[in-house]
Amino acid sequence: MGFVATAALGFYFPDYQVFRFAQAAIWAIALLGLVVLCGISGQFSFAQAAFFGIGGYAAAILGAHTPLSPYVAFLAVPLLGYGAGYGLGRIASGHSIWTQALVSYALVIAFPQLLRWRPIEHWTGGVQGLYLDPLPPPGGLVSEDRWVFLLALAFLGGGLALTANLIDSRFGRALRAARDHDLAAEAQGISVVHVRSVASGLAGAFIAVAGCLSAFQFGFVGPTAYNFQLSMQMLFGVVIGGMYSLAGPIAGGVFLEFFPGITASLGKGFSALLYAVLLIAAMPDGLAGGLKRLASRLDFRRP
């Protein structure tokens, strides 16, 4: 009901505001991948900018070098993101959280350089990047910005439903067991590396889909956009929103899209201090967890 109401409200705002709403939903899809990876699985990664770039560049390369419909990207991108995430998980998930951080950091640093590599720069556009045509709305019934917004809402709703089912499934219980105590999980017959790798693959798929939508929204991909700063921005968003709740990615996506505009007038120094205070205050459960605790306390005090 909430998603239907949000989609309906999108028709009452100008395209500029709908563009920002779409970007918030895209952030939320990416942060949902981090909830699976960091919250449910208990892993750590800096590689999310690379996964985001895989989704964006896959859409751009399909549009620039093939006659296929741009909607084919939504079939290919989750598979590519899952494959990249699963491969990274097989390498890093069996090690400590510090090793995971170092391996994923190496990937996010190497990814922009790979896009400039001469043997493949014909496909990636090298330092110039690639331009994308906007997604054509069916029948031209809505504007391009509204269509991306509706698609982002649909992917976000589907991702939330998938993640909710995953948490309650046998695999979700195995994943939480591996998070809480990997040795005890191994003793119970759980392949810790495998379940963590699958979680990393799912996170890669979510983030790649978000990158694909973002590329269509902005109409351009370039190597400088998928850097370490983008990974840190996503980590900040999932901590602020809450990595242990399905409401966390939504809160984090809204925060990442709208809060920087609020603090821009305060100056760089003061806004950085405010971000640091919010980051500390949001731990460990984020905005979603804090609101849940507040609601439970108010309910407890009710006569």
C-alpha positions in Angstrom: 0.0 0.0 0.0 2.8 2.3 0.8 4.5 1.7 -2.5 1.3 2.3 -4.4 0.7 5.5 -2.5 4.2 6.7 -3.2 3.9 5.9 -6.9 0.6 7.8 -7.1 2.1 10.8 -5.3 4.9 10.9 -7.9 2.3 12.2 -10.4 1.6 15.3 -8.3 5.2 16.6 -8.2 7.2 18.3 -11.0 9.8 16.3 -12.9 12.7 17.7 -11.0 11.3 16.4 -7.6 10.4 13.1 -9.2 14.0 12.8 -10.4 15.2 13.2 -6.8 12.6 10.7 -5.5 13.9 8.2 -8.1 17.4 8.8 -7.0 16.4 8.2 -3.4 14.8 4.9 -4.4 17.9 3.9 -6.4 20.0 4.6 -3.3 17.7 2.4 -1.3 18.1 -0.5 -3.7 21.9 -0.3 -3.4 21.7 0.0 0.4 19.4 -3.1 0.5 22.3 -5.0 -1.0 24.5 -3.8 1.9 21.9 -4.8 4.4 22.2 -8.4 3.0 26.0 -8.2 3.0 26.8 -6.3 6.2 23.7 -6.7 8.3 22.5 -10.2 7.7 25.8 -11.7 6.6 28.1 -9.8 8.9 30.7 -9.1 6.2 32.3 -5.9 5.2 33.1 -4.4 1.8 34.3 -1.4 -0.1 33.5 -2.9 -3.5 30.0 -1.5 -3.8 31.1 1.3 -6.2 32.6 -1.3 -8.5 29.3 -3.3 -8.5 27.4 0.0 -9.1 29.7 0.6 -12.0 29.2 -2.9 -13.4 25.5 -2.2 -13.6 25.9 1.2 -15.2 28.5 0.1 -17.8 26.6 -3.1 -18.7 23.6 -0.9 -19.6 25.7 1.6 -21.5 27.7 -1.1 -23.4 24.5 -2.9 -24.4 23.0 0.4 -25.7 26.1 1.6 -27.5 27.4 -1.6 -29.1 24.3 -3.8 -29.6 20.9 -3.3 -31.3 19.2 -4.9 -28.3 16.4 -3.1 -26.3 17.7 -1.2 -23.3 15.4 -3.3 -21.2 17.6 -6.3 -21.8 20.0 -4.7 -19.4 17.7 -5.5 -16.5 18.0 -9.2 -17.3 21.8 -9.1 -17.8 22.8 -6.7 -15.0 21.6 -8.8 -12.0 23.5 -11.9 -13.3 26.7 -9.9 -13.8 26.4 -8.3 -10.4 25.7 -11.6 -8.8 28.7 -13.2 -10.6 31.1 -10.4 -9.5 29.8 -10.5 -6.0 30.0 -14.2 -5.6 33.5 -14.3 -7.1 34.6 -11.7 -4.6 32.9 -13.6 -1.8 34.8 -16.8 -2.7 38.0 -15.0 -2.4 37.4 -12.8 0.7 34.6 -14.3 2.8 36.7 -17.0 4.4 39.0 -14.5 5.9 38.8 -11.9 8.6 36.8 -8.7 8.2 40.0 -6.7 7.8 41.1 -8.9 4.9 37.6 -8.5 3.3 38.1 -4.7 3.6 41.5 -4.8 2.0 40.5 -7.1 -0.9 37.3 -5.1 -1.7 39.3 -1.9 -1.4 41.7 -3.2 -4.0 38.8 -3.9 -6.3 37.2 -0.5 -6.0 40.6 1.2 -6.6 41.3 -1.0 -9.6 37.9 -0.7 -11.2 38.2 2.9 -12.7 41.6 2.0 -14.0 40.3 -1.1 -15.7 37.7 1.0 -17.5 40.5 3.0 -19.0 42.5 -0.1 -20.1 43.4 0.2 -23.8 42.3 -3.3 -24.9 38.8 -2.6 -23.8 38.4 1.2 -24.0 36.6 0.8 -27.3 33.8 -0.9 -25.3 34.0 1.3 -22.2 34.7 4.6 -23.9 37.9 5.0 -21.9 38.3 8.3 -20.1 35.4 9.8 -22.1 32.8 7.4 -20.8 29.6 6.4 -22.6 26.2 8.1 -23.1 22.9 6.3 -22.8 19.6 7.0 -24.4 16.8 7.4 -21.8 14.5 4.5 -21.1 11.4 4.8 -23.4 8.2 4.8 -21.3 5.6 2.4 -22.7 3.3 4.3 -25.0 4.8 7.6 -23.9 2.1 7.7 -21.1 4.5 9.2 -18.5 7.7 11.3 -18.6 11.1 9.6 -18.6 11.8 10.7 -15.0 8.5 9.3 -13.8 9.1 6.1 -15.6 12.5 5.6 -14.0 10.9 6.4 -10.6 8.2 3.8 -11.1 10.8 1.2 -12.2 13.0 2.0 -9.2 10.0 1.6 -6.8 9.1 -1.7 -8.5 12.7 -3.1 -8.1 12.8 -1.8 -4.5 9.6 -3.5 -3.6 10.7 -6.7 -5.2 14.0 -6.5 -3.5 12.4 -6.0 -0.1 10.1 -8.9 -0.6 13.0 -11.1 -1.7 15.1 -10.1 1.3 12.3 -10.6 3.8 11.8 -14.1 2.5 15.5 -14.8 2.6 15.7 -13.7 6.2 13.0 -16.2 7.2 14.3 -19.0 5.1 16.6 -21.9 6.0 19.4 -20.1 4.0 18.8 -16.9 6.1 19.1 -18.9 9.3 22.4 -20.4 8.0 23.7 -17.0 7.1 22.9 -15.5 10.5 24.5 -18.5 12.2 27.7 -18.0 10.1 27.6 -14.3 11.1 27.2 -14.9 14.8 29.8 -17.7 15.1 31.5 -19.1 12.1 33.1 -22.1 13.9 29.9 -23.2 15.5 28.2 -22.9 12.0 30.8 -25.0 10.4 30.3 -27.6 13.2 26.6 -27.7 12.3 27.5 -28.5 8.7 27.1 -25.0 7.2 29.5 -24.1 4.5 30.4 -20.6 5.7 32.3 -19.6 2.6 29.5 -20.6 0.3 26.6 -18.9 2.2 28.7 -15.8 2.6 29.6 -15.9 -1.1 25.9 -16.2 -2.0 25.1 -13.2 0.2 27.9 -11.2 -1.5 26.5 -12.2 -4.9 23.0 -11.0 -3.9 24.4 -7.8 -2.7 26.3 -7.4 -6.0 23.0 -8.0 -7.9 21.1 -5.4 -5.9 23.8 -2.8 -6.2 24.3 -3.5 -10.0 20.6 -3.0 -10.6 20.8 0.3 -8.8 23.8 1.3 -10.9 21.9 0.4 -14.1 18.9 2.5 -13.1 21.2 5.4 -12.1 23.0 5.2 -15.5 19.7 5.5 -17.3 18.6 8.3 -15.1 21.7 10.4 -15.7 22.3 9.3 -19.3 26.1 8.9 -18.8 28.7 6.6 -17.3 32.3 7.5 -16.7 35.2 5.9 -14.8 35.6 8.8 -12.3 32.0 8.3 -11.0 32.7 4.9 -9.5 35.3 5.6 -7.0 36.1 5.0 -3.3 34.1 8.0 -2.2 30.9 6.4 -3.7 31.6 3.3 -1.6 32.0 5.3 1.5 28.8 7.2 0.8 26.9 4.0 0.6 28.4 2.7 3.8 27.5 5.9 5.5 23.9 5.6 4.2 23.4 2.1 5.4 24.8 2.9 8.9 22.6 6.0 9.2 19.5 4.2 7.9 20.1 0.9 9.8 21.7 -2.3 8.5 19.6 -4.6 10.6 16.2 -3.6 9.3 14.4 -3.6 6.0 13.3 -0.1 6.7 16.9 1.0 7.0 17.7 1.2 3.2 14.6 3.4 2.7 15.6 5.8 5.5 19.2 5.7 4.2 18.2 6.4 0.6 16.1 9.4 1.6 18.9 10.6 3.8 21.6 10.4 1.1 19.5 12.2 -1.5 18.0 15.0 0.6 20.2 15.6 3.6 23.3 17.0 1.7 21.1 19.7 0.2 20.0 20.7 3.7 23.5 21.0 5.1 25.0 22.7 2.0 24.3 26.1 3.3 26.0 25.4 6.7 29.5 25.3 5.2 31.8 22.4 4.6 33.3 22.3 8.1 30.1 22.4 10.1 28.3 20.0 7.8 31.2 17.4 8.1 30.9 17.8 11.9 27.2 17.2 11.7 27.7 14.1 9.6 30.2 12.7 12.2 27.7 13.4 15.0 24.9 11.7 13.1 27.1 8.7 12.3 27.9 8.2 16.0 24.4 8.8 17.2 22.9 6.4 14.6 24.9 3.4 15.8 24.2 0.6 16.2 20.7 0.3 14.6 20.4 3.5 12.6 17.3 5.6 12.1 15.1 2.6 11.5 16.2 0.9 14.7 16.0 4.1 16.7 12.4 4.8 15.6 11.5 1.2 16.4 12.8 1.5 19.9 11.1 4.8 20.4 7.8 3.3 19.2 8.1 0.3 21.6 8.8 2.6 24.5 5.8 4.8 23.8 3.7 1.7 23.5 5.0 0.4 26.8 4.2 3.6 28.6 0.7 3.6 27.3 -1.9 2.9 30.1 
